[in-house]
Amino acid sequence: MISQRLIRAVRLSGRRQYEIAHSAKLHPSTLSKILNGIEIVRPGDPRVLRLGKVLGIPERKLFARRGRNSAKGDVRSGRRKSMGAGSHAPGRVMNMQ
């Protein structure tokens, strides 16, 4: 999981997310998915390392430690927190019976 520091750095950089994504050789939707915890990353993920380089953040500060500074989600289960009643995973079809 990525650190809150990385999320804040992107949001406070003064640059548009698509500019940061392109500088890190990422598609803007991939950056969005990483920041929102939809795209699961592991320590050492080259995409996140490139983001750190673009934003000037050292590797040791890019990834959350277990149970601390994690972006969204429950670190123990590997699942994201619920988005509320009636929410479902993106791309999943809900049974409307």
C-alpha distances in whole Angstrom, upper triangle without the diagonal:
4,7,9,12,11,11,14,15,15,17,20,20,23,23,22,19,21,22,19,18,21,21,18,20,17,19,18,17,14,13,14,12,9,9,10,8,10,9,7,6,6,7,10,10,13,12,10,13,15,14,14,17,18,17,19,15,15,13,12,11,9,6,6,8,9,10,10,9,6,6,8,9,10,8,12,12,9,11,11,13,17,18,22,25,25,22,21,18,19,21,23,26,27,31,33,36
4,7,8,7,8,11,12,12,14,16,17,20,19,19,16,18,19,16,15,19,18,15,18,16,17,17,16,14,12,12,11,8,8,10,8,11,10,9,7,8,8,10,10,12,11,8,11,13,11,11,14,15,14,15,12,13,11,11,9,6,4,5,9,11,12,10,8,6,6,9,11,13,11,15,16,13,14,13,15,18,19,23,26,27,23,22,20,20,23,24,28,29,33,35,38
4,5,5,7,9,10,11,13,14,16,19,19,19,17,20,20,17,17,21,20,17,20,18,20,19,19,16,14,14,14,11,9,11,11,14,14,12,11,11,10,13,13,15,14,10,12,15,12,11,15,16,13,14,11,12,11,10,7,5,5,4,8,10,11,8,5,5,6,10,12,14,12,16,17,15,16,15,16,19,20,23,27,28,25,25,22,23,26,27,31,32,35,37,40
4,5,5,6,8,10,11,12,14,17,18,18,16,19,20,17,17,21,20,18,21,19,21,19,19,17,14,14,15,12,9,11,11,15,15,15,14,15,14,16,16,18,16,13,15,17,14,13,16,16,14,15,12,14,13,13,9,8,9,7,11,13,12,9,6,6,6,9,12,14,14,17,19,17,17,15,16,19,19,22,26,27,24,24,23,23,26,28,31,31,35,37,40
4,5,5,6,9,10,10,12,15,16,17,15,19,19,15,17,20,19,17,20,19,21,19,20,18,15,15,16,13,11,14,14,18,17,17,15,16,15,16,16,17,16,12,14,15,12,10,14,14,11,11,9,11,11,11,7,7,9,9,12,15,15,11,8,9,9,13,16,18,17,20,22,20,21,19,19,22,22,25,29,31,27,28,26,26,29,31,34,35,38,40,43
4,5,5,6,9,10,10,14,14,15,12,15,15,12,13,16,15,13,17,15,17,16,17,15,11,12,14,10,8,12,12,15,15,15,13,14,13,14,14,14,12,9,11,12,8,8,11,11,8,10,8,10,10,11,8,6,8,9,13,16,16,14,10,10,9,13,16,18,17,21,22,19,20,18,19,22,22,25,29,30,26,26,24,24,26,29,32,33,37,39,42
4,5,5,6,9,10,13,13,13,11,14,15,12,13,16,16,15,17,16,17,14,15,14,10,10,12,9,6,9,11,14,14,14,14,15,15,17,15,16,14,11,13,14,10,11,14,13,11,13,11,14,14,14,11,9,10,11,15,17,17,14,10,10,8,11,14,17,17,21,21,19,19,16,17,20,19,22,26,27,23,24,22,21,24,26,30,30,34,36,39
4,5,5,6,8,11,12,13,12,16,16,13,15,18,17,17,20,18,19,17,18,17,13,13,15,13,10,12,14,17,18,18,17,19,18,19,19,19,17,14,16,16,12,12,15,14,11,13,11,14,15,16,12,11,13,13,16,19,18,15,11,12,10,13,17,19,19,23,24,22,22,19,19,22,21,24,28,29,26,26,25,24,27,29,33,33,37,38,42
4,6,5,6,9,10,12,11,14,14,11,13,16,14,14,17,16,18,16,18,17,13,14,16,14,11,14,16,19,18,19,17,19,18,18,18,18,15,13,14,14,10,9,12,10,7,9,8,12,14,15,11,10,13,14,17,20,20,17,14,14,13,16,19,22,22,25,26,24,24,22,22,25,24,27,31,32,29,29,27,26,29,31,34,35,39,41,44
4,6,5,8,8,8,7,10,10,8,10,13,12,12,15,14,15,12,14,14,10,10,13,11,9,12,14,17,16,17,16,19,18,18,17,17,14,12,13,13,9,10,12,10,7,11,11,14,15,17,13,12,14,16,19,22,22,19,15,15,13,16,19,22,22,26,26,23,23,21,22,24,22,26,29,30,27,27,25,23,26,29,32,33,37,38,42
4,6,7,8,8,8,12,12,10,12,15,15,15,18,16,17,14,15,15,12,11,14,13,10,12,15,17,18,19,19,21,21,22,20,20,17,15,17,16,13,13,16,13,11,14,14,17,18,19,16,14,17,17,21,23,23,20,16,16,13,15,19,22,23,27,27,24,24,21,21,23,21,24,28,29,25,26,24,23,26,29,31,32,36,37,41
4,6,8,10,10,14,13,12,15,17,16,17,20,19,20,17,19,19,15,15,18,17,13,16,18,21,21,22,22,24,23,23,22,22,19,17,18,18,14,14,16,14,10,13,13,17,19,20,16,15,18,19,22,25,24,21,17,18,16,18,22,25,25,29,30,27,27,24,24,26,24,27,31,32,29,30,28,27,30,33,35,36,40,41,44
4,5,8,9,12,11,9,12,14,13,14,17,17,18,16,18,18,14,15,18,17,14,17,20,22,21,23,22,23,23,22,21,21,18,16,17,15,12,12,13,11,8,11,12,16,18,19,16,15,18,20,23,26,26,23,19,20,18,20,24,27,27,31,31,29,28,26,26,28,27,30,33,34,31,31,30,28,31,33,36,38,41,42,46
4,7,9,12,10,10,13,15,14,16,19,18,19,16,19,19,16,16,20,19,16,19,22,24,24,25,24,27,26,26,24,23,21,19,20,18,15,16,16,13,11,14,15,19,21,23,20,19,22,23,27,29,29,26,22,23,21,23,26,30,30,33,34,31,31,28,28,30,28,31,34,35,32,32,31,29,31,34,37,38,42,43,46
4,6,8,7,7,10,11,11,13,15,15,15,13,16,17,13,14,18,17,15,18,21,22,22,24,23,25,25,24,23,21,18,17,18,16,13,14,15,11,10,14,15,19,21,23,20,19,21,23,27,29,29,27,23,23,20,23,26,29,29,33,34,30,30,27,28,30,28,31,34,34,31,31,29,27,29,32,35,37,40,41,45
4,5,5,7,9,10,11,13,14,13,13,10,13,14,11,12,15,15,14,16,19,20,20,22,22,25,25,24,22,21,18,17,19,16,13,16,16,13,12,16,18,21,22,24,22,19,22,24,27,29,29,27,24,23,20,21,25,28,29,32,32,29,28,25,26,28,25,28,32,31,28,28,26,24,26,29,32,34,37,38,42
4,5,5,6,9,10,11,12,10,10,7,9,11,8,8,12,12,10,13,16,16,16,18,18,21,22,21,19,18,14,14,16,14,11,14,15,12,12,15,16,19,20,22,20,17,19,21,24,26,27,25,21,20,17,19,22,25,26,29,29,26,25,22,24,25,23,26,29,29,26,25,23,21,23,26,29,31,35,36,39
4,5,5,6,9,10,10,9,8,5,8,10,8,9,12,13,13,15,17,17,17,19,19,22,23,22,19,18,14,15,17,14,12,15,16,13,13,17,18,21,22,24,22,19,21,23,27,29,29,28,24,23,20,21,24,28,28,31,31,27,27,24,26,27,25,28,31,30,27,26,24,21,23,26,29,31,35,36,40
4,5,5,6,9,10,10,10,8,12,13,10,12,15,15,15,17,20,20,19,22,21,23,24,22,20,18,15,15,16,13,11,14,14,10,11,15,17,20,21,24,21,19,22,24,28,30,31,29,25,24,21,23,26,30,30,33,33,29,29,27,29,30,28,31,34,34,30,30,27,25,26,30,33,35,38,40,43
4,6,5,6,9,8,10,8,12,11,9,11,14,13,12,15,17,18,17,19,18,20,20,19,17,15,12,12,13,10,8,10,11,7,8,12,13,16,17,20,18,15,18,20,24,26,27,25,22,21,19,21,24,27,26,30,30,27,27,25,26,28,27,30,33,33,30,29,26,24,26,29,32,34,38,39,43
4,5,5,6,5,6,5,9,8,6,9,11,11,11,14,16,16,14,17,16,18,19,18,15,13,10,10,12,9,8,11,12,9,11,14,15,18,17,20,19,16,18,20,24,26,27,25,22,21,18,20,23,26,25,29,29,25,25,23,25,27,25,29,32,31,28,27,24,21,23,26,29,32,35,37,41
4,5,5,5,7,7,11,11,9,12,15,14,15,18,19,19,17,20,19,21,21,20,17,14,11,13,14,10,10,13,13,10,12,15,17,19,19,23,21,18,21,24,27,29,30,29,26,24,22,24,26,29,29,32,32,28,28,26,29,30,29,32,35,34,31,30,27,24,25,29,32,34,38,39,43
4,5,8,10,10,14,13,11,14,17,15,16,19,21,21,19,21,19,21,20,18,16,14,11,12,12,8,8,11,10,7,10,12,14,17,17,21,19,17,20,23,26,29,30,28,25,24,22,24,27,30,29,33,33,29,29,28,30,32,31,34,37,37,33,32,29,27,28,31,35,37,41,42,46
4,5,9,10,13,11,9,13,14,13,14,17,18,18,16,17,15,17,17,15,13,10,7,9,9,5,5,9,8,6,9,12,13,15,14,18,17,14,16,20,23,25,27,25,23,21,20,22,24,27,26,29,29,26,26,25,28,30,29,33,36,35,31,30,27,25,26,29,33,35,39,41,44
4,7,9,12,10,10,13,15,14,15,18,19,19,16,18,16,18,18,16,13,10,8,11,11,8,9,12,11,10,13,15,17,18,17,21,20,17,19,22,25,27,29,28,25,24,22,24,26,29,27,31,30,27,27,26,29,31,30,33,36,35,32,30,27,24,25,28,31,34,38,40,43
4,6,8,6,7,10,11,11,12,15,16,15,13,15,14,16,17,16,13,11,7,10,11,9,9,13,13,11,14,17,17,19,18,21,20,16,18,21,24,26,27,26,23,21,19,21,23,26,25,28,27,24,24,23,25,27,26,30,32,31,28,26,23,20,21,25,28,30,34,36,40
4,5,5,7,9,10,11,13,15,16,14,13,16,15,18,20,19,15,14,10,13,15,13,12,16,16,14,16,20,20,22,21,24,23,19,20,23,26,27,29,28,25,23,20,21,23,26,26,29,28,24,24,22,25,26,25,28,31,29,26,24,21,18,19,22,25,28,32,33,37
4,5,5,6,9,10,11,12,14,13,13,16,16,19,21,20,17,16,12,13,16,14,12,16,17,14,15,19,19,22,21,24,22,18,20,22,25,27,28,26,23,21,18,19,22,25,25,28,27,24,23,21,23,24,22,26,28,27,24,23,20,17,18,22,25,27,31,32,36
4,5,5,6,9,10,10,12,11,10,14,15,18,20,20,17,16,13,14,17,16,14,17,19,17,18,21,21,23,22,25,23,19,20,21,25,26,26,26,23,20,17,17,19,23,23,26,25,21,20,18,21,21,19,23,25,24,21,19,16,13,15,18,21,23,27,29,32
4,5,5,6,9,10,11,9,7,11,11,15,17,17,13,13,9,11,14,13,12,15,17,16,16,20,19,21,19,22,20,16,17,19,22,23,24,23,21,18,15,16,18,21,21,24,23,19,19,17,20,21,20,24,26,25,21,20,17,14,15,19,22,24,28,30,33
4,5,5,6,9,10,10,9,11,11,15,16,16,13,13,9,9,12,11,9,12,14,13,13,16,16,18,17,19,17,14,15,17,20,22,22,21,18,16,13,15,17,20,20,24,23,19,19,17,19,21,20,23,26,26,22,21,18,16,18,21,24,26,30,32,35
4,5,5,6,9,8,9,12,13,16,18,19,16,16,12,12,16,15,12,15,17,16,16,19,18,21,20,21,19,16,16,17,21,22,22,21,18,16,12,13,16,19,20,23,22,19,18,15,17,18,17,20,23,23,19,18,16,14,16,19,22,24,27,29,33
4,6,5,6,5,5,8,10,14,16,17,14,15,12,12,16,15,13,16,19,18,18,21,19,21,20,21,19,16,15,16,20,20,20,20,18,15,12,11,13,17,17,20,19,15,14,12,15,16,15,19,21,21,17,16,13,11,13,16,19,21,25,27,30
4,6,5,6,5,7,7,11,13,14,11,12,9,8,12,13,11,13,16,15,15,18,16,18,16,17,16,12,12,13,16,17,18,17,15,12,9,10,12,15,15,18,18,14,14,12,15,17,17,20,23,23,19,18,15,14,16,19,22,24,28,30,33
4,6,8,8,10,10,13,15,16,14,15,12,10,14,14,11,13,16,15,14,17,15,17,16,17,15,12,12,12,16,17,17,16,13,11,8,9,12,15,15,19,19,15,15,12,14,16,15,19,22,23,19,19,16,15,18,20,24,25,29,30,34
4,6,8,9,11,14,16,18,16,18,15,13,17,17,15,17,20,19,18,21,19,21,19,20,18,15,14,14,17,18,17,16,14,11,7,7,10,13,14,18,17,14,13,10,11,13,12,15,19,19,15,15,13,12,15,17,21,22,25,27,30
4,6,6,8,12,14,16,14,16,14,13,16,17,15,17,20,20,19,21,19,20,18,19,17,14,12,12,15,15,15,15,13,9,7,6,7,11,11,14,14,10,9,7,10,12,12,16,19,19,15,14,12,12,15,17,20,21,25,27,30
4,6,9,13,16,18,15,17,14,14,18,19,17,19,22,21,21,24,22,23,21,22,20,17,15,15,18,18,18,18,17,13,10,9,10,13,14,16,15,11,10,8,11,12,12,16,18,18,14,12,9,9,12,13,17,18,22,24,27
4,6,10,13,14,11,13,11,11,15,16,14,17,19,19,20,22,20,21,19,20,19,15,14,15,17,17,18,19,17,14,11,11,12,14,14,17,15,12,11,11,14,16,16,19,22,21,18,16,12,11,13,15,19,21,24,27,30
4,7,10,12,10,13,11,11,14,16,15,17,19,20,20,22,20,20,17,18,17,14,11,12,14,14,15,16,15,12,10,10,10,12,11,14,13,9,10,10,13,16,17,20,23,23,19,17,14,14,16,17,21,23,26,29,32
4,7,8,6,9,9,8,11,13,13,14,16,18,18,19,17,17,14,14,14,11,9,10,13,13,15,15,14,11,11,12,12,14,12,15,15,11,13,13,16,19,20,24,26,26,23,21,17,17,19,21,25,26,30,32,35
4,6,6,9,10,9,11,14,14,14,17,19,19,19,17,16,12,13,13,10,8,10,11,11,14,15,14,12,12,14,14,14,12,14,14,11,14,15,18,21,23,26,29,29,25,24,20,21,22,24,28,29,32,35,38
4,6,9,10,9,9,13,13,12,15,17,17,17,14,13,9,9,10,8,6,8,9,11,14,14,14,12,13,16,16,16,13,16,17,14,17,18,21,24,25,29,32,32,28,27,24,24,26,27,31,33,36,39,42
4,6,9,7,7,10,12,11,13,15,16,16,14,12,8,10,11,9,8,12,13,15,18,17,17,15,16,19,19,20,17,19,20,17,20,21,24,27,28,31,34,35,31,29,26,26,27,29,33,35,38,41,44
4,6,6,6,9,10,11,13,15,16,16,14,13,10,12,13,10,9,13,15,16,19,18,17,15,15,18,18,19,17,20,20,17,19,19,22,25,26,30,32,32,28,27,23,23,24,26,30,32,35,38,41
4,5,5,6,9,10,10,12,14,15,14,13,10,13,14,11,12,15,18,19,22,21,20,18,18,20,21,23,21,23,24,20,22,22,25,28,28,32,35,35,31,29,25,24,26,28,32,34,37,40,43
4,5,5,6,9,10,11,13,14,13,14,12,15,14,11,12,15,18,20,22,21,19,17,16,18,20,22,20,23,23,20,21,20,23,26,26,30,32,32,28,27,23,22,23,26,29,32,35,38,41
4,5,5,6,9,10,10,12,10,11,9,11,11,7,8,12,15,17,19,18,16,14,13,16,18,20,18,21,22,18,20,19,22,24,24,28,31,31,28,26,23,22,24,26,30,32,36,38,41
4,5,5,6,9,10,10,9,9,6,10,10,8,9,13,16,18,21,19,17,16,16,19,21,23,20,23,24,21,23,22,25,28,28,32,35,35,31,30,27,26,28,30,34,36,39,42,45
4,5,5,6,9,10,10,10,10,13,13,10,13,16,19,22,24,22,20,19,18,21,23,25,23,26,27,24,25,24,27,29,29,33,36,36,32,31,28,26,28,30,34,36,40,42,45
4,5,5,6,8,8,10,10,13,12,9,11,15,18,21,22,20,17,17,15,18,21,23,22,25,26,22,23,22,24,27,26,30,33,33,30,29,26,24,26,29,33,35,38,40,44
4,5,5,6,5,6,7,10,9,7,10,13,16,19,21,19,16,16,15,19,21,23,22,25,26,23,24,23,25,28,28,32,35,35,32,31,28,27,29,32,35,37,41,43,46
4,5,5,6,7,8,12,11,10,13,17,19,23,25,22,20,20,19,23,25,27,25,28,30,26,28,27,29,32,31,35,38,39,35,34,31,30,32,34,38,40,44,46,49
4,6,8,10,12,15,14,12,15,18,22,25,26,24,21,21,19,23,25,28,26,30,31,27,28,27,29,31,30,34,37,38,34,33,30,29,31,34,37,39,43,44,48
4,6,9,11,14,12,10,14,17,20,23,24,21,18,19,17,21,24,26,25,28,30,26,27,25,27,30,29,32,36,36,33,33,30,29,31,34,37,39,42,44,48
4,7,9,12,10,10,14,17,19,23,24,21,19,19,19,23,25,27,26,29,31,28,29,28,29,32,32,35,39,39,36,35,33,32,34,37,40,42,45,47,51
4,7,8,7,7,11,13,16,19,21,18,15,16,16,20,22,24,22,26,27,25,26,25,26,30,29,33,36,37,34,33,31,30,33,35,38,40,44,46,49
4,6,6,7,10,13,14,18,20,17,16,17,17,21,23,24,22,25,27,24,26,26,28,31,31,35,38,39,35,35,32,32,34,36,40,41,45,47,50
4,5,5,7,11,12,16,18,16,15,15,16,20,21,22,20,22,24,22,24,23,26,29,30,33,37,37,34,33,30,30,32,34,38,39,43,45,48
4,6,7,9,10,13,16,13,13,14,15,19,20,21,18,21,23,21,23,23,25,28,29,33,36,37,34,33,30,30,33,35,38,40,43,45,48
4,6,8,9,13,15,12,10,11,13,17,18,19,17,20,22,20,22,21,23,26,27,30,34,35,32,31,29,29,32,33,37,38,41,44,47
4,7,10,13,15,12,10,10,11,15,16,18,16,19,21,18,20,19,21,24,25,28,32,32,29,28,26,25,28,30,34,35,38,41,44
4,7,9,11,10,8,8,9,13,14,15,12,15,17,15,17,16,18,22,23,26,30,31,27,26,24,24,27,28,32,33,36,39,42
4,6,8,6,5,5,8,11,11,12,10,13,15,13,15,15,16,20,21,24,28,29,26,25,23,24,27,28,31,32,35,38,40
4,6,5,7,7,10,13,13,12,9,12,15,13,16,16,18,21,23,26,29,31,28,27,25,26,29,30,33,34,37,39,42
4,6,8,8,11,12,11,10,6,8,11,11,13,14,16,20,22,24,27,29,26,25,24,25,28,28,32,32,35,37,40
4,7,7,10,11,10,8,6,8,11,11,13,13,14,17,20,22,25,27,24,24,23,25,28,28,31,31,34,36,38
4,5,9,11,11,10,9,11,14,14,15,15,15,19,20,23,26,28,25,26,24,26,29,29,33,33,36,38,40
4,7,9,11,11,10,13,16,14,15,14,15,18,19,22,26,27,24,25,23,24,28,28,32,32,35,37,40
4,6,7,8,7,11,13,11,12,11,12,15,17,20,23,24,21,21,20,21,24,25,28,29,32,34,37
4,7,9,9,13,14,12,11,9,10,14,14,17,21,22,19,19,17,18,21,22,26,26,30,31,34
4,7,9,12,12,10,9,6,7,10,11,14,17,19,15,16,14,15,19,20,23,23,26,28,31
4,6,9,8,7,6,4,5,8,10,13,16,18,15,15,13,15,19,19,22,22,25,27,30
4,6,6,6,6,6,6,10,13,15,18,19,17,16,15,18,21,20,24,23,26,28,30
4,6,5,7,8,10,14,16,19,21,23,20,19,18,20,23,22,26,26,29,31,33
4,6,8,10,12,15,18,20,22,23,21,20,19,21,24,23,26,26,29,31,33
4,5,9,10,13,16,18,20,21,18,17,16,19,21,20,23,23,25,28,30
4,7,10,12,15,18,20,20,18,16,14,16,19,18,22,22,25,27,30
4,7,9,12,14,16,17,14,12,11,14,16,15,19,19,21,24,26
4,6,8,12,14,15,12,11,10,12,15,15,18,18,21,23,26
4,6,9,12,13,11,11,11,14,17,17,19,18,21,23,26
4,5,8,9,7,8,9,12,16,15,17,16,18,20,22
4,7,8,6,8,9,11,15,14,16,15,18,19,22
4,6,6,9,11,14,17,16,17,15,17,18,20
4,6,9,12,15,17,15,16,13,15,15,17
4,7,10,12,14,12,12,9,11,11,14
4,7,9,12,10,11,9,12,13,16
4,6,9,7,8,7,11,12,16
4,6,6,9,9,13,15,18
4,5,8,10,14,16,19
4,6,9,13,15,18
4,6,10,12,15
4,7,9,12
4,6,9
4,6
4
